[in-house]
């Protein structure tokens, strides 16, 4: 158990998963609000678009094992990179394309859901279990899991501060500037990819 706590690779994976959870829960917690406030969607349409994400997440989770075992010979690092970059691309489509483009937002949520579904399996557990001692795999999962939900909690606080801090009132209407929040969420996804790359060649202990 102590060996796990002394493995830098486990802590790096925990950071990677924590940043991935920031982007995951950013959409889960704030996606509907973002579509309403920034793009002018109705609550019903915004909810429909965001609901695509968990459905596709289930699909990604189901096929994550097949993807790594059948297509990459049991390696997790290559698909983690591919789907990590997919996560960045999806967030960029969702946050940086101005105006109302329903099908682009739908596509972004399809890609985001698939990417997060796979990354939850790899960054959130399998990659840590692969490199940890076999009799301490539970400890490895625990470290990554705790870091992930700390990231999710910090995301809600930071997102709330950044959104509220960039609010102005114009003619009695709340107007939000999402510039900082966009880069916070996309930056978290990029950092997740970066930290995952740091353990690219780590061997099982």
C-alpha positions as CSV (number, residue, x, y, z in Angstrom):
1,X,0.0,0.0,0.0
2,X,2.8,2.4,0.9
3,X,4.6,1.6,-2.3
4,X,1.7,3.1,-4.3
5,X,2.0,6.4,-2.4
6,X,5.7,6.5,-3.2
7,X,5.2,6.0,-7.0
8,X,5.4,9.4,-8.8
9,X,3.6,7.8,-11.8
10,X,0.5,7.2,-9.7
11,X,0.4,10.8,-8.6
12,X,0.9,12.0,-12.1
13,X,-2.0,9.9,-13.3
14,X,-4.1,11.3,-10.4
15,X,-3.4,14.8,-11.6
16,X,-4.2,13.8,-15.2
17,X,-7.5,12.3,-14.0
18,X,-8.3,15.4,-11.8
19,X,-7.9,17.8,-14.7
20,X,-10.1,15.5,-16.9
21,X,-12.7,15.6,-14.2
22,X,-12.6,19.4,-14.2
23,X,-13.6,19.4,-17.9
24,X,-16.1,16.5,-17.3
25,X,-18.0,18.3,-14.5
26,X,-17.7,21.7,-16.1
27,X,-20.0,20.4,-18.8
28,X,-22.2,18.4,-16.5
29,X,-22.6,21.3,-14.0
30,X,-22.5,24.3,-16.2
31,X,-23.3,23.2,-19.7
32,X,-27.0,24.0,-19.7
33,X,-26.3,27.4,-18.2
34,X,-23.6,28.1,-20.7
35,X,-25.8,27.4,-23.7
36,X,-28.6,29.5,-22.3
37,X,-26.4,32.5,-21.2
38,X,-23.9,32.5,-24.0
39,X,-25.7,31.1,-27.0
40,X,-29.3,31.9,-26.3
41,X,-30.7,28.4,-26.3
42,X,-33.9,27.6,-24.5
43,X,-33.7,25.5,-21.4
44,X,-35.3,22.6,-23.2
45,X,-32.9,22.7,-26.2
46,X,-29.9,23.2,-23.9
47,X,-30.8,20.3,-21.7
48,X,-31.3,18.1,-24.8
49,X,-27.8,19.0,-26.1
50,X,-26.1,18.3,-22.8
51,X,-28.0,15.0,-22.3
52,X,-26.2,13.6,-25.3
53,X,-23.0,13.7,-23.4
54,X,-23.8,11.0,-20.7
55,X,-25.4,8.7,-23.3
56,X,-22.3,8.8,-25.5
57,X,-20.2,8.5,-22.3
58,X,-21.8,5.1,-21.7
59,X,-20.9,4.0,-25.2
60,X,-17.3,5.1,-24.7
61,X,-17.1,3.3,-21.4
62,X,-18.5,0.1,-22.9
63,X,-16.0,0.0,-25.8
64,X,-13.0,1.3,-23.9
65,X,-11.7,-2.2,-23.2
66,X,-12.3,-3.4,-26.7
67,X,-10.4,-0.3,-28.0
68,X,-7.3,-0.8,-25.9
69,X,-7.2,-4.7,-26.0
70,X,-8.2,-5.3,-29.6
71,X,-6.8,-2.3,-31.4
72,X,-3.8,-1.4,-29.3
73,X,-2.7,-4.7,-27.9
74,X,-3.6,-3.9,-24.3
75,X,-1.8,-0.5,-24.3
76,X,-3.7,2.3,-22.7
77,X,-1.4,5.2,-23.5
78,X,-2.2,5.6,-27.2
79,X,-6.0,5.6,-26.8
80,X,-5.7,7.8,-23.8
81,X,-3.8,10.3,-26.0
82,X,-6.3,10.0,-28.9
83,X,-9.4,10.4,-26.7
84,X,-7.7,13.1,-24.6
85,X,-7.2,15.2,-27.7
86,X,-10.8,14.4,-28.7
87,X,-11.8,15.9,-25.4
88,X,-9.9,19.1,-26.2
89,X,-11.4,19.2,-29.7
90,X,-14.9,18.8,-28.4
91,X,-14.6,21.5,-25.8
92,X,-13.1,23.8,-28.4
93,X,-16.0,23.2,-30.8
94,X,-18.5,23.7,-27.9
95,X,-16.9,26.8,-26.4
96,X,-15.1,28.7,-29.2
97,X,-17.4,28.5,-32.1
98,X,-19.5,31.6,-31.8
99,X,-23.3,31.8,-32.4
100,X,-26.0,29.2,-32.4
101,X,-25.0,26.1,-34.4
102,X,-27.2,23.3,-33.2
103,X,-25.5,20.5,-35.0
104,X,-22.0,21.7,-34.2
105,X,-23.0,21.7,-30.5
106,X,-24.5,18.2,-30.9
107,X,-21.3,16.9,-32.5
108,X,-19.3,18.5,-29.8
109,X,-21.3,16.6,-27.1
110,X,-21.0,13.4,-29.0
111,X,-17.2,13.7,-29.2
112,X,-17.0,14.9,-25.6
113,X,-19.1,12.1,-24.3
114,X,-17.2,9.4,-26.1
115,X,-13.9,10.9,-25.1
116,X,-14.8,11.2,-21.4
117,X,-16.3,7.7,-21.3
118,X,-13.0,6.2,-22.4
119,X,-10.9,8.5,-20.3
120,X,-12.8,7.7,-17.1
121,X,-11.8,4.0,-17.6
122,X,-8.2,4.7,-18.5
123,X,-7.1,7.8,-16.5
124,X,-9.6,7.1,-13.8
125,X,-8.4,3.6,-13.0
126,X,-7.0,1.2,-15.6
127,X,-3.7,2.9,-16.2
128,X,-3.0,3.2,-12.5
129,X,-3.9,-0.4,-11.9
130,X,-1.7,-1.5,-14.8
131,X,1.5,0.0,-13.2
132,X,0.7,-0.5,-9.5
133,X,1.8,-3.7,-7.6
134,X,-1.0,-6.3,-8.0
135,X,-1.7,-6.5,-4.3
136,X,-2.1,-2.7,-4.0
137,X,-4.4,-2.0,-7.0
138,X,-7.1,-0.8,-4.7
139,X,-4.8,1.8,-3.2
140,X,-3.9,3.0,-6.6
141,X,-7.6,3.4,-7.6
142,X,-8.2,5.2,-4.3
143,X,-5.5,7.8,-4.9
144,X,-6.7,8.5,-8.4
145,X,-10.4,8.5,-7.3
146,X,-9.8,11.0,-4.5
147,X,-7.8,13.3,-6.7
148,X,-10.5,13.1,-9.4
149,X,-13.3,14.2,-7.1
150,X,-11.1,16.9,-5.5
151,X,-10.7,18.2,-9.1
152,X,-14.4,18.1,-9.7
153,X,-15.2,20.0,-6.5
154,X,-12.6,22.7,-7.2
155,X,-14.0,23.0,-10.7
156,X,-17.4,24.0,-9.3
157,X,-15.9,26.6,-7.0
158,X,-13.6,28.1,-9.6
159,X,-16.2,28.1,-12.4
160,X,-18.7,29.8,-10.1
161,X,-16.1,32.5,-9.1
162,X,-15.0,33.1,-12.8
163,X,-18.6,33.2,-14.1
164,X,-19.9,35.5,-11.4
165,X,-16.7,37.7,-11.5
166,X,-17.2,38.4,-15.2
167,X,-20.9,39.3,-14.9
168,X,-22.2,42.7,-15.8
169,X,-25.7,44.1,-15.8
170,X,-26.9,45.9,-18.9
171,X,-30.3,47.4,-19.0
172,X,-31.3,45.2,-16.1
173,X,-30.1,42.0,-17.8
174,X,-27.2,39.9,-16.6
175,X,-24.5,39.6,-19.2
176,X,-21.7,37.1,-18.8
177,X,-18.2,37.1,-20.4
178,X,-17.1,33.5,-20.6
179,X,-13.6,34.2,-22.0
180,X,-11.8,33.1,-18.8
181,X,-14.1,30.2,-18.2
182,X,-13.5,28.9,-21.7
183,X,-9.7,28.8,-21.2
184,X,-10.0,27.3,-17.7
185,X,-12.1,24.4,-19.0
186,X,-10.0,23.9,-22.2
187,X,-6.8,24.4,-20.3
188,X,-7.8,21.6,-17.8
189,X,-8.4,19.2,-20.7
190,X,-4.9,20.1,-22.2
191,X,-3.2,19.6,-18.8
192,X,-4.9,16.2,-18.5
193,X,-3.3,15.2,-21.8
194,X,0.1,16.6,-20.8
195,X,0.2,14.7,-17.5
196,X,-0.9,11.5,-19.2
197,X,2.0,11.8,-21.7
198,X,4.5,12.0,-18.7
199,X,3.8,8.3,-17.9
200,X,3.8,7.1,-21.5
201,X,6.5,4.5,-21.0
202,X,6.1,3.6,-17.3
203,X,6.3,-0.1,-16.8
204,X,4.3,-2.2,-14.4
205,X,5.9,-2.5,-10.9
